[in-house]
Amino acid sequence: AYQKVPIKHFADGITDNIGKFVHGENDKGQRFSALVESVENDEVLLNFNHPMAGKNLNFEIELISAQ
């Protein structure tokens, strides 16, 4: 999920964090981390998706027993 947030909610220098994760707390006290996708005009576009979302995952398994 993506969300635009007013830049006033961030410390100065948020433009230096494009492509990096920021951590914070919403107005309900819930902690979050999000990737800063872009900063345009007076808004910061945050990506709340898990870093592995959309990636192919490969697993190696060993079958111990089959019943």
CORQUIMO-V709523 format. One record per run of one state. SS is the DSSP state (H for helix, E for strand, L for the rest). FROM is the first residue (numbers start at 1). LEN is the number of residues. If there is no record, write none. Layout:
{{SS/FROM/LEN} {SS/FROM/LEN}}
This chain:
{{L/1/1} {E/2/5} {H/7/3} {L/10/4} {H/14/4} {L/18/3} {E/21/5} {L/26/5} {E/31/10} {L/41/2} {E/43/5} {L/48/20}}
